[in-house]
Amino acid sequence: MATGFVLITTEPGREHDVRNSLDEIQEVTNRWMLFGEYDLIAKVEADEEYTLTRVIVEEIRPISGITDTKTLLGAEI
């Protein structure tokens, strides 16, 4: 299982719109609103790393209202 966390910055006032769009992505298993430098964090899980990165690049990053993302990939050591 591949796991990633996407830190998301949104346009002012678009946090709820982005959160609702994240809810429609099957691989987003949880998301939280944040206070501070980022507006949201999304936990993304997929069976393989290829699917994980595809979802982040093709489904999350293009969401209207997102201005920036930072992705952290989990590793099992």
C-alpha positions as CSV (number, residue, x, y, z in Angstrom):
1,M,0.0,0.0,0.0
2,A,1.3,3.4,-0.9
3,T,0.4,6.4,1.3
4,G,0.9,10.1,0.7
5,F,-0.1,13.3,2.5
6,V,-0.9,16.3,0.4
7,L,-0.6,19.7,2.0
8,I,-2.9,22.1,0.2
9,T,-3.0,25.9,-0.1
10,T,-6.2,27.3,-1.5
11,E,-7.5,30.6,-2.8
12,P,-9.0,32.6,0.0
13,G,-12.5,31.4,0.8
14,R,-12.3,28.3,-1.4
15,E,-11.3,25.8,1.4
16,H,-14.8,24.2,1.6
17,D,-15.1,23.9,-2.2
18,V,-11.7,22.1,-2.3
19,R,-12.6,19.9,0.6
20,N,-15.8,18.8,-1.1
21,S,-13.9,18.0,-4.3
22,L,-11.4,15.9,-2.3
23,D,-14.4,13.9,-1.0
24,E,-15.2,12.8,-4.5
25,I,-11.8,11.1,-5.1
26,Q,-11.8,7.5,-4.1
27,E,-8.1,7.3,-3.0
28,V,-8.5,10.3,-0.6
29,T,-9.1,8.3,2.6
30,N,-9.3,11.4,4.9
31,R,-8.8,15.1,4.8
32,W,-8.6,17.8,7.5
33,M,-8.9,21.6,7.5
34,L,-5.8,23.2,9.0
35,F,-4.8,26.5,10.6
36,G,-1.5,27.9,9.7
37,E,0.7,27.8,6.5
38,Y,-1.6,25.3,4.7
39,D,-5.4,25.2,4.5
40,L,-6.0,21.4,4.1
41,I,-4.2,18.1,4.3
42,A,-5.4,15.0,2.4
43,K,-4.4,11.5,3.1
44,V,-4.2,9.5,-0.1
45,E,-3.9,5.7,-0.3
46,A,-3.5,3.4,-3.3
47,D,-2.3,-0.1,-4.0
48,E,0.8,1.0,-5.8
49,E,2.9,4.2,-5.9
50,Y,2.1,4.7,-9.6
51,T,-1.6,5.1,-8.8
52,L,-0.9,7.3,-5.9
53,T,1.2,9.7,-7.9
54,R,-1.3,9.7,-10.8
55,V,-4.2,10.6,-8.4
56,I,-2.1,13.5,-6.9
57,V,-1.0,14.9,-10.3
58,E,-4.1,14.3,-12.4
59,E,-7.0,14.5,-9.9
60,I,-5.9,16.6,-6.8
61,R,-3.6,19.3,-8.2
62,P,-6.0,20.4,-10.9
63,I,-8.9,21.1,-8.5
64,S,-10.2,24.6,-9.0
65,G,-9.3,26.8,-6.0
66,I,-5.9,25.1,-5.2
67,T,-3.0,27.4,-5.5
68,D,-0.2,25.2,-4.2
69,T,0.5,21.6,-3.0
70,K,3.3,19.9,-1.1
71,T,3.3,16.1,-1.1
72,L,4.9,13.8,1.5
73,L,5.2,10.2,0.6
74,G,5.1,7.6,3.4
75,A,7.7,4.9,3.5
76,E,7.8,1.6,5.4
77,I,11.3,0.9,6.5
